[in-house]
Amino acid sequence: QTFEKLLIANRGEIACRVIKTCKKMGIKTVAIHSEVDANAVHVKMADESVCVGPAPTSKSYLNMDAIMEVIRKTRAQAVSLNESICCSFLSLLSLQASEGVTFIGPDTHAIQAMGDKIESKLLAKNAKVNTIPGFDGVVKDADEAVRIAREIGYPVMIKASAGGGGKGMRIAWDDEETREGFRFSSQEAASSFGDDRLLIEKFIDNPRHIEIQVLADKHGNALWLNERECSIQRRNQKVVEEAPSTFLDPETRRAMGEQAVALAKAVKYSSAGTVEFLVDSSKNFYFLEMNTRLQVEHPVTECITGLDLVQEMIRVAKGYPLRHKQADIPINGWAIECRVYAEDPYKSFGLPSIGKLSQYQEPLHIPSVRVDSGIQQGSDISIYYDPMISKLITYGSDRAEALKRMEEALDNYVIRGVAHNISLLREVIIHPRFVQGDISTKFLPEVYPDGFKGHKLTDLERRELLATAVSLYVAEQLRSQRFLGTPRIPIAKSKRRSWELSVRLGDGIYPVAVSKDGSSFSVEVDGMKLNVTSKWNLASPLLSVTIDGTQRTIQRISRNAAGETSIQFLGTVYKLQILTKVAAELSKYMPEKAEEDTSSILRSPMPGTVVAVSVKPGDMVSEGQEICVIEAMKMQNSMIAAKTGKV
């Protein structure tokens, strides 16, 4: 026996994930949505849907009155909430209890205790859980923040008491950064969680971020479902996760699991939850926070344990005891998750991008690949919500197999219409340090100190790209000479079998000779011959090409009449220009367009809302001075002057 109808007060991939399990369990679902989400995937998947307000989350997905009205109107027996509601609107949960509506998750006491980082740290200490040294009270203002930071010793972490998801968090290395961090963190916390309280603790330099999945029922039973390695991050938000961790030995895993369960029991926790730890190089671990919800990265745990965590949460909410004992929880194989975002990875490892998905194709034809998404072809990525496109998960019998599948899945993932971070994800998972398991939360800035620049081609890879590009160019030239469905008889058959071309790639210009042999092309570049074979299905967004026996999956992103083409090769998009020998000679006489001087202009690198302007017309500003603050997708970014001048 279970619930008849469940309301999902969430959106995107996590709402779709809950609906899938509800369908499996025979539970009817009600989706809520904002005006801009009227055609969203979760709305189409649900049995019923109700609009709760305009686009901003505060007026729709966090609109308590509207959500309660929908619960009454649809007579939903249970409700699955998003984390922001859980943290900020506990009054809703008590109201639900009075109206006989069940919350899929822990009770109000556990959410309140663990949602508040200050209280949760005190509870963790009392439960004999290792904690990070820091100030346990609420920081009143920037001056007090500086005083506390000096007492703890730099570097320090300033973070929102009610926060999560990397929002309202700043690392400070000196007094000035502490003042700035206090200002931004309190503003982000107020905007995202409706609570601007902050706490300060010692920043553990160069740690790993490893979390333990816990599952508890209302009968006093609690389990730990192994760990997830979440150290690959940018701006304190996870990018790549895996289970299990390459770093933990069975003893450390058990110690972390037992402390996580002790904390869950201390707050009488009943549902799925996550206890996050920082782990230093000596395998010392410290409690970071407890998330009282289904985490974004939960699929990797499901892959290695075989459990459906949403189903377990619904069973616990209905009052059933857990079906498993600790000894029943296995580690079967290895799972890796990449968070695919609508972001430009070449700007600060990912600045948000908006737009319509003009073409979208998930790599589900590859075995042991799972994609959790809440979008489809034609969906809009807007400024109002998180820029996540999907969670791409691959599973293997061991880590090497899971990584190989992830590489193939990323190459076969078609996303057009918005910038995306596939190139960064692919580079991370093939990097020697990541493959060896030598990672920390500083991985990205250490590996890419000057920012991410895309894949750096070896000489062989450059020749493979040039050979593939010219073969594609010639295949198109030959196709354009054919006419299908016409009785027209050519006066003279084209007997051309060879082409001499010039290819511009980056700063280099390469002469290339191409000759055709059946469906293959023989390409000479740098004095070396390469054989390129494919079915040359030019209408497909994906093209499987074999170059001297090596299989590559490429995507041709764009092309124009001037011979310019963009090809996604090894995850990174490369711009090339392919010209005939004559056209290349003449192109020398074409004037080049001068680049715009933008040093006197402040242009936001992403769409967003201006939340503060620090100057006015006539003010003198110096280089590096803050001009304004832009809020985009729940994160605040300071815009600074590129040079000294007058506004």
Protein Blocks (a to p, Z undefined) as FASTA:
>chain_A
ZZfbdcddbehjllmmmmmmmmmnopacdddddfklmmgmklmmpmbdcdebdfblklmm
mmmklmmmmmmmnopabdcddfklmmmmmmlmmmmmmnopacedddfklmmmmmpmklmm
mmmmmnopacddddfbdcfblmlmmmmmmmnopadddddfkggehiaiacdfbfklmmmm
mmmmmmmmmmmnopabdcdddddehiacddddddddfeopacdebjadfkbcgehiafbd
cdddfkbcfklmmmmmmmmmmmmmmnopacdddddddddfkopacdfbdcdbddfklmmm
mmmnopafklmmmmmmnopacfbdfklpccehjddddddddddfkgghiaadedddfbcc
dfklbghiacddfbdehiacdfkbccbfbdcddddfblklmmmmmmmmmmmpccehiacf
klmmmmmmmpmklmnopacfklmmmmmmnopebjaddfklmmmmmmmmmmmmmmmmmmmm
pcehiabdcfbdcfbfbdcddddehjbccddddddehjbccddeehiacddddehiakbm
bdcddeehiacddddfbdcfkopacddeehiacddddddfklmmmmmmpccdddddfklp
ccdfbdcddfbdfbdehiacdehiafbdcdeehiacddddfbdcdZZ
